Every structure is written in structure tokens, then in C-alpha cells.
Amino acid sequence: MTQTGITELQDVLWKAAAKLRGSMDASQYRDFVLGLVFLKYASSAFPGIPETARWPAVVAGSGPIGARIDAAMAAVMRAEPSLDGALPMIFGAENVDQRRLADLAGVIGDARFTGRDRESARDLLGEVYEYFLETFARAEGRRGGEFYTPKSVVKLLVDVLEPYKGRVYDPCCGSGGMFVQAEKFVLSRRGRSGDIAVHGQEANARTWRLARMNLAIHGIAGDLSARHADTFYEDAHPGLLADHVLANPPFNMSDWYRDTGDPRWRFGVPPAGNANFAWMQHIVSKLGPRGAAGVVMANGSMSSRQSGESGIRAAMVEADLVSCVVALPPQLFRTTPIPACLWFLSNDKGPEGGRDDRRGQVLFVDARSMGTLLDRTERVLTGDDIARIAGTYHSWRGGPSASRPYADEPGFCRSAALEEIRDHGHVLTPGRYAGAAETAGEASEPVRDRVERLTKELLTRFDESARLEQVVRTRLERLDG
């Protein structure tokens, strides 16, 4: 199916989903729609389910359709133990409008989730599922951020880390988008499904079910634990050392389980009122000997001096764990107005594998001016934006992924030594290091000439400032008189 056909199909399904909107709120009908899309997929994907649980039998049976859908969901979970507890059993409830539910099931049933083979049909269903996740996140506003990270941000994280193989971990996996994009990356590089092993955890029960369905519909085998659980209270993967960590933790979370004696707090006990550096230290504890992580953080994490956070940040920098910090443009996250950045952490910044030796250095990228507005409230990073940021990192790091030698670009990127970062009090705001962009004339101007010109301009402005000060003083004296 062409992209135009996919878009048309998505539009039809979204309009069908609106049939339930009048009888429940957005967060409820999200579960209904995504559950039905998954059942449509499971009907043909799992050979072990009985005929009574397959889509044609479900929609053609007698009696309330909700009861038949719940029975089919139960049958799928019995046939596929890996999905035990993952599918919603909510369709036969008394408050569900069975007529509207039947209309929605009819539209989904009529949709052509087809391709040349079973795999392409699955890919199409996967795209539809991702579309609904994104659209529901927009509809739910702030709550949507609990289960969805904007696709362009996820792709940037993955393209920088390049998880070709190994263990991929997300401690707050939401609906599993990081894992899906990592799998897409592997397959796009001629890798095979199974080259990465997925491990994740999610505290919200409904979101945990979304993630398990999302992985299943994309054909990804993953360990998301037997149940939902709070990462700080109950680590679902003790002892795991990951090759790659991808995470978008809740920003500035104030209500979190805090044990001051937790061995994860290697660089200092995080403050009770903000879990940013609790997430960061948990992620560090999960990195293997050569592991790397990409983490979405609130901007405050780069410069906060409150409640011991500056000490934790300084200790992480001094441990040479921080490899890159990226300042993101505004409005990437429709679900929150809080400005965001990316931290890239690494246990190995040395020259192994033909890479450049970057020990004692941090790459700063100021991407605040990048991105394209979709509307007045939402911005996305384009493919070119992602390629430029990821390419800059790979050039800085060196090795087989580097397409060109690294060079600082004023206003965009700069590699700073640890000594300079110390001089700035371990503040990691990229604009502080990358500076302002050069104009075309400045780039070709000799340094001596530029210093002389700028000095003259500064002295001229000092003179003008003194003149204006005298004018103001004279007028104030007249008023006093």
C-alpha cells in the first residue's frame, strides 16, 4: 500500500474511533480502539487461536458484540502466553454503547490490512497502531506524555546510539516506541529481527498493556516484566547490564519512591522533590562496560544548582560519563511546555574500534533553532535535522559511522574539555559552549582583524552609552528643578 493509501486508511479509522467519543473520554476509547486493532491483527497472526476468536466469527456472532470481543481477547491470551494480562477485557461493560462499538468494529473489519504477504500486512497494522498512539497522545494533552514520545525525538536518540545488536533497555518504556524504532533501525541496516534483545519496565498498568501489544503487533519479542511496576520501588531487571539505554523519563517528577540508602545513588542522593537525577543514576547503573545511553531530560537538569543536583551532575561529568548534550528546539513535546534536552552517556569514550579518543571531552550541540512547525503548537525535527545532529556526533566520535572529520561550528556545536566545563561550574547548557553562529563575513575574517574591529565597536558603544547617560542625567536634573 502506498503512503497515500496508508494515510487514507488512518483517517477512516480515526473517524470511526470518534463514534465512541461521545460515550467516554479520550483515555478510555484509546484502549478500545487500540484493542480492536490488535485483535484484528491477532486474528490472522496467531495460528493457535480458535476459530471463534477470529475476526469474522467475532463480528458475525449473535448477542452483544462486547461480550464476544472480551471472549476473543481471553482466547488469544490463552493461546499466546506471552500476552497474558496484556489485552483489554473492557468491551462488555455496562457503560459501553454496544451499537457504537459494533459500528467501530465494522469499520475496522472492512479496512484492508493487506499486503503481498503476512509480513507486509503486519507492517501496515504496526503503522496504524503507531498512528493511533500518536493521535491519542495529542488528544489527551499532558497525559499523553505518559505513554508517547514524539517520533522525531525517538529517531534522533536511536540514530545517535546506533543499536545494531545487544541488549536494549528502557526503564520507563511507555507504549514501547523506543523499542519499535530500535528494531526499525536494525532492519534498515540489513540486520535481522532478534539482533537486539528488548528489556523494559512501565509503572502504569494501562500503558504497560499498550507496550506489550505494540511489541507484539511489530513482531518484537521483549521482556517487559510479568507485570507493571515502579522502577524505583521494584527494579524489574536486577543485574541487567545493557548495551544501549533509551529513555524519556517523566520530567521533574516530585512524587517518587526514594530510599536514601539505595546503591544506585553512586553520585549522590537525588532530592525528594525531583527525580531527574534518580532516573539518570538508575540508567548509569544499567550500563554495561561499553554501554551507552540516550536520555530525554528537562532543561533544568543541565544547570540546576538546587537540592544537591549540581553536585550529582558534577560527579557524573568528573566520572567522564557524559559524552554529548543536545539542546532541543521548543514545542517538540505537545504534551508539556517544559523545554527539553538530550543527554548521551557512555561508559567507553576511548579509542577502541577505531574511534577517536574522547576521554575528558564533551560534545555540546545547540539545536534550538532547528525543526519545522506543523502548526502553532507543535514542531518536529526533519530528516535533515536528525541527520545533521547524529552525523555531528558520529564525526566527533570517529570510527566507521563518521562520514567526515569533526570540526566545531560556532553557534551549533563544540567539543569542550573537562577543564573548561569545571570553569563553568559543571553547567552543561550547550549555548554556553557553542556560542553564537558566525556570519559569512566573520568566517573569512582574520582573527587579528576581527578582534580589532570588535574592540572598536565595543568602545564606540561605551562612548554612546556614556553620552546617553549624560542626556538622561541632564533631563532628570531639569525635572528636579
C-alpha positions in Angstrom: 0.0 0.0 0.0 1.3 3.5 -0.9 1.8 6.1 1.8 -1.3 7.9 0.5 -3.3 4.8 0.9 -2.0 4.4 4.5 -2.9 8.0 5.3 -6.4 7.5 3.9 -6.8 4.3 5.9 -5.7 6.0 9.1 -8.1 8.9 8.5 -11.0 6.4 8.1 -10.1 4.6 11.2 -9.7 7.8 13.3 -13.2 9.0 12.2 -14.5 5.6 13.1 -12.9 5.9 16.6 -14.9 9.1 17.0 -18.1 7.0 17.2 -17.2 6.1 20.7 -16.0 9.6 21.7 -19.4 10.7 22.8 -19.8 8.0 25.4 -16.3 8.0 27.0 -13.3 10.2 27.4 -10.2 10.0 25.2 -8.1 7.9 27.5 -10.9 5.3 27.6 -11.6 5.0 23.9 -7.8 4.8 23.3 -7.9 1.4 24.9 -11.0 0.3 22.9 -9.6 1.3 19.5 -6.1 0.0 20.0 -7.5 -3.2 21.5 -9.7 -3.8 18.4 -6.8 -3.0 16.0 -4.7 -5.6 17.9 -7.5 -8.2 17.8 -7.8 -7.7 14.1 -4.0 -8.4 13.8 -4.1 -11.4 16.2 -6.9 -13.0 14.2 -4.6 -13.8 11.4 -1.2 -13.6 13.1 -1.6 -16.4 15.7 -2.4 -19.8 14.3 -3.1 -21.3 17.7 -6.3 -19.3 18.4 -9.7 -21.0 18.0 -12.0 -20.0 15.1 -14.5 -18.5 17.5 -11.8 -15.9 18.4 -11.0 -14.9 14.9 -12.4 -11.6 13.5 -15.0 -13.0 11.1 -16.6 -15.1 13.9 -16.4 -12.2 16.4 -18.3 -9.7 14.2 -20.8 -12.2 12.8 -21.9 -13.7 16.1 -25.1 -13.1 17.9 -25.7 -11.2 21.1 -23.8 -8.1 22.4 -20.6 -7.7 20.4 -18.7 -6.6 23.5 -19.0 -10.0 25.2 -17.8 -11.7 22.0 -14.8 -9.4 21.8 -13.9 -10.0 25.5 -14.1 -13.8 24.9 -11.9 -13.5 21.9 -9.3 -11.5 23.9 -9.3 -14.2 26.6 -8.8 -16.9 23.9 -5.9 -15.0 22.3 -4.2 -14.7 25.7 -4.7 -18.4 26.4 -3.2 -19.3 23.0 -0.3 -16.9 23.4 1.0 -17.0 27.0 3.4 -14.1 26.2 0.4 -11.9 26.1 -1.1 -13.0 29.4 -2.7 -10.0 31.1 -1.8 -7.6 28.2 -5.1 -7.4 26.4 -8.0 -5.2 27.5 -11.2 -7.0 28.7 -13.4 -4.0 28.8 -15.8 -4.3 25.8 -18.7 -6.0 27.5 -19.1 -3.5 30.4 -22.5 -2.0 31.1 -21.4 1.6 30.3 -20.2 0.7 26.8 -22.5 1.7 23.9 -22.8 -1.6 22.1 -24.3 -0.1 19.0 -21.4 2.3 18.5 -18.9 -0.4 19.4 -20.4 -2.6 16.6 -20.1 0.3 14.1 -16.4 0.8 15.0 -15.7 -3.0 14.7 -17.4 -2.9 11.3 -15.2 -0.1 10.0 -12.0 -1.8 11.3 -13.3 -5.1 9.9 -13.8 -3.5 6.4 -10.3 -1.9 6.4 -7.9 -3.6 4.1 -4.9 -4.5 6.3 -3.4 -6.4 3.4 -0.2 -6.6 1.5 1.8 -9.0 -0.6 2.4 -11.3 2.3 1.7 -11.6 6.0 4.7 -9.6 7.0 3.7 -6.5 5.0 0.2 -6.7 6.4 1.7 -6.8 9.9 3.9 -3.7 9.0 0.7 -1.9 7.9 -1.1 -2.7 11.1 2.0 -1.6 13.0 1.9 1.8 11.3 -1.8 2.2 12.1 -1.1 1.3 15.7 1.7 3.9 15.9 -0.6 6.5 14.2 -3.2 5.9 16.8 -0.7 6.1 19.7 0.5 9.5 18.4 -3.0 10.8 17.7 -4.3 9.7 21.1 -1.3 11.4 22.8 -2.2 14.6 21.1 -5.9 14.3 22.1 -5.0 13.6 25.7 -2.6 16.5 26.1 -0.4 16.3 29.1 -1.4 12.8 30.0 -0.4 11.7 26.5 3.2 12.2 27.5 2.9 9.3 29.9 2.9 6.8 27.0 4.2 8.6 23.9 7.5 10.3 22.9 7.4 12.3 19.6 8.7 10.1 16.8 11.4 12.5 15.6 12.9 12.6 19.1 12.9 8.9 19.3 14.6 8.6 15.9 17.3 11.1 16.9 18.1 9.1 20.0 18.3 5.8 18.0 20.3 7.3 15.1 22.9 8.7 17.6 23.2 5.5 19.6 23.0 3.0 16.6 21.8 -0.1 18.5 22.9 -2.6 15.9 22.8 -5.5 18.3 22.8 -6.4 22.0 20.6 -5.6 25.0 18.3 -2.5 24.7 16.7 -1.2 27.9 14.1 1.4 28.8 13.3 1.9 32.5 10.0 3.8 31.7 9.1 2.4 28.4 5.6 3.9 27.9 4.0 2.3 24.9 7.3 0.9 23.7 8.1 3.4 20.9 11.9 3.3 21.7 12.0 -0.4 21.1 10.0 -0.2 17.9 12.3 2.4 16.4 15.4 0.5 17.5 14.1 -2.6 15.7 13.4 -0.5 12.6 17.0 0.8 12.8 18.4 -2.7 12.8 16.3 -3.9 9.9 17.1 -0.7 7.9 20.8 -1.6 8.3 20.2 -5.1 6.9 20.2 -6.6 10.4 17.8 -9.3 11.5 14.9 -9.3 13.9 16.4 -10.7 17.1 19.7 -8.9 16.8 18.6 -6.8 19.7 17.1 -8.1 23.0 14.5 -5.8 24.4 14.1 -5.2 28.2 11.7 -2.7 29.7 9.6 -1.6 32.6 6.5 0.6 33.0 4.7 1.7 36.1 1.2 2.4 34.6 -0.9 -0.7 34.1 -2.8 0.5 31.0 0.4 1.9 29.4 2.2 -1.4 30.1 -0.5 -3.3 28.2 -0.2 -0.8 25.3 3.5 -1.5 25.1 3.1 -5.3 25.1 0.5 -5.0 22.3 2.8 -2.6 20.4 5.7 -5.0 20.5 3.5 -8.0 19.5 2.0 -6.2 16.6 5.5 -5.3 15.3 6.7 -8.9 15.8 9.2 -8.0 18.6 9.9 -10.4 21.4 10.6 -8.4 24.5 10.8 -8.8 28.3 8.6 -6.1 29.8 8.3 -8.0 33.0 5.3 -10.1 34.1 3.5 -7.0 35.4 3.7 -3.3 35.7 5.9 -1.9 38.4 7.6 1.3 39.7 11.3 1.3 38.6 12.5 3.0 41.8 10.5 0.8 44.2 10.9 -2.5 42.3 13.5 -2.9 39.6 12.1 -5.5 37.2 15.5 -6.3 35.7 18.0 -6.6 38.6 21.5 -7.4 37.4 20.8 -6.3 33.8 23.7 -4.6 32.1 22.5 -3.1 28.8 24.5 -2.2 25.7 22.0 0.6 24.9 19.6 2.5 27.1 16.9 4.7 25.5 14.6 6.6 27.9 12.2 9.5 28.2 11.5 9.7 32.0 8.8 11.9 33.4 10.1 15.4 33.7 10.8 16.8 37.2 8.8 14.1 38.9 8.2 15.1 42.5 6.2 12.1 43.8 8.6 9.2 43.6 9.7 6.4 45.9 13.0 7.4 47.5 15.3 5.2 49.5 18.3 7.3 50.6 20.4 4.1 51.0 19.8 2.9 47.5 23.1 1.7 46.0 22.1 3.2 42.7 22.8 6.7 44.1 26.5 6.4 43.2 26.9 10.2 42.6 24.7 11.5 45.4 21.2 11.1 46.8 18.7 12.7 44.5 16.4 15.4 46.0 13.0 14.2 47.2 11.2 16.9 45.1 12.8 16.0 41.7 13.6 12.5 40.3 15.6 13.7 37.2 18.9 12.6 38.7 17.4 9.5 40.2 16.5 8.4 36.6 19.9 9.4 35.4 21.7 7.4 38.0 19.4 4.4 37.6 20.3 4.4 33.9 24.0 4.6 34.7 23.6 1.6 36.9 22.3 -0.4 34.0 25.1 0.4 31.5 27.4 -2.4 30.5 31.2 -2.0 30.4 30.9 -0.4 26.9 27.2 0.7 27.2 25.8 4.0 26.0 22.5 5.8 26.8 20.3 8.5 25.3 18.0 10.2 27.7 15.4 12.9 27.3 15.6 15.4 30.2 14.1 18.7 31.3 16.4 21.6 30.6 16.9 22.3 34.3 19.0 19.1 34.5 21.8 20.9 32.6 22.2 23.8 35.1 20.2 23.3 38.3 22.0 24.2 41.5 19.2 23.2 43.9 19.0 20.4 46.4 22.3 18.8 45.6 21.6 18.3 41.9 24.7 20.3 40.8 26.9 18.0 42.9 25.4 14.9 41.2 25.8 16.5 37.8 29.4 17.5 38.6 30.2 14.0 39.8 28.8 12.4 36.6 30.9 14.8 34.5 34.0 14.1 36.5 33.5 10.4 36.1 33.6 11.1 32.3 30.2 9.5 31.8 28.7 12.4 29.7 29.6 12.2 26.0 27.1 14.7 24.5 24.4 17.2 25.5 21.9 18.4 22.9 19.7 21.5 23.5 16.4 20.7 21.7 14.1 23.3 20.0 10.9 24.3 21.7 7.5 22.8 21.0 8.7 19.3 20.2 6.5 17.9 23.0 2.9 18.9 22.6 2.2 17.2 26.0 4.4 19.6 28.1 5.6 23.2 27.8 8.8 22.3 29.7 11.9 22.8 27.5 13.9 19.6 26.9 17.4 18.4 26.1 19.1 15.1 25.4 21.9 13.6 27.5 24.1 10.9 25.9 26.1 8.9 28.4 28.8 6.4 27.8 31.0 4.0 29.8 33.5 4.0 26.9 34.8 7.2 25.3 38.2 5.7 24.4 39.7 4.9 21.0 38.5 1.2 20.8 37.0 0.2 17.5 39.0 2.8 15.5 37.1 5.7 17.2 38.7 8.9 18.3 39.8 9.2 21.9 37.2 11.5 23.5 38.0 10.9 27.2 37.9 14.1 29.1 35.7 15.8 26.5 32.0 16.5 26.0 30.3 17.4 22.7 27.8 20.2 23.0 25.1 20.7 20.3 22.8 23.7 20.2 19.8 22.6 18.1 17.3 25.1 19.5 16.8 26.8 16.1 16.1 23.5 14.3 12.9 21.8 13.4 9.8 22.7 11.4 6.4 23.8 12.8 3.5 21.6 11.9 1.1 24.1 13.4 1.2 26.9 16.1 1.9 24.4 18.9 3.9 21.5 17.5 7.4 21.3 16.0 9.1 18.3 14.5 12.7 17.6 13.7 13.1 16.9 10.0 15.1 14.0 8.5 17.8 16.5 7.6 17.8 17.9 11.2 18.2 14.4 12.6 21.0 13.5 10.1 22.9 16.7 10.9 22.8 16.2 14.7 23.5 12.4 14.5 26.2 13.0 11.9 27.9 15.6 14.0 28.0 13.2 16.9 29.4 10.3 14.8 32.1 12.7 13.3 33.1 13.7 16.8 33.2 10.1 17.9 35.1 8.9 14.8 35.1 5.3 13.6 33.1 3.6 10.8 30.0 5.8 11.3 31.9 9.1 10.8 31.3 10.5 7.3 33.7 13.4 7.7 36.3 14.8 10.2 34.8 16.6 13.2 35.1 20.4 13.4 33.5 22.9 15.8 30.7 25.0 14.3 30.2 28.3 16.2 26.5 28.6 17.2 25.9 24.8 16.6 28.5 22.5 18.1 31.7 22.5 20.1 33.8 19.9 21.8 34.8 21.2 25.3 37.5 19.8 27.6 36.7 18.8 31.2 38.8 21.7 32.4 36.6 24.3 30.7 33.5 22.6 32.0 34.9 22.9 35.5 35.4 26.6 34.9 31.7 26.9 34.1 30.7 25.1 37.4 29.8 21.9 35.5 26.9 23.7 33.9 26.1 21.8 30.6 24.0 24.3 28.7 25.2 23.9 25.0 24.8 27.6 24.1 27.4 28.5 26.7 30.0 26.4 24.9 28.9 26.6 21.2 28.4 30.4 21.3 26.8 32.4 18.6 26.9 31.5 14.9 29.4 33.3 12.7 28.2 35.4 9.7 29.7 34.6 6.3 32.0 37.7 6.6 33.2 36.7 10.1 34.1 33.2 9.0 36.6 34.5 6.4 37.9 37.5 8.5 41.4 37.0 10.0 41.3 36.7 13.8 43.5 39.7 14.4 41.3 41.9 12.2 38.2 40.6 13.9 39.5 41.4 17.4 40.5 44.9 16.3 37.1 45.5 14.7 35.1 44.2 17.6 37.2 46.2 20.1 36.4 49.4 18.2 32.7 48.5 18.1 32.7 47.9 21.8 34.5 51.2 22.6 32.1 53.1 20.3 29.2 51.5 22.2 30.7 52.5 25.5 31.0 56.1 24.3 27.4 56.1 23.1 26.3 54.6 26.5 28.1 57.4 28.3 26.5 60.1 26.1 23.0 58.7 26.7 23.7 58.5 30.4 24.6 62.2 30.4 21.4 63.1 28.5 19.3 61.2 31.0 21.0 62.9 33.9 20.5 66.4 32.5 16.8 65.8 31.9 16.3 64.4 35.4 18.0 67.4 36.9 15.6 69.7 34.9 12.7 67.7 36.3 14.0 68.1 39.9 14.4 71.8 39.3 
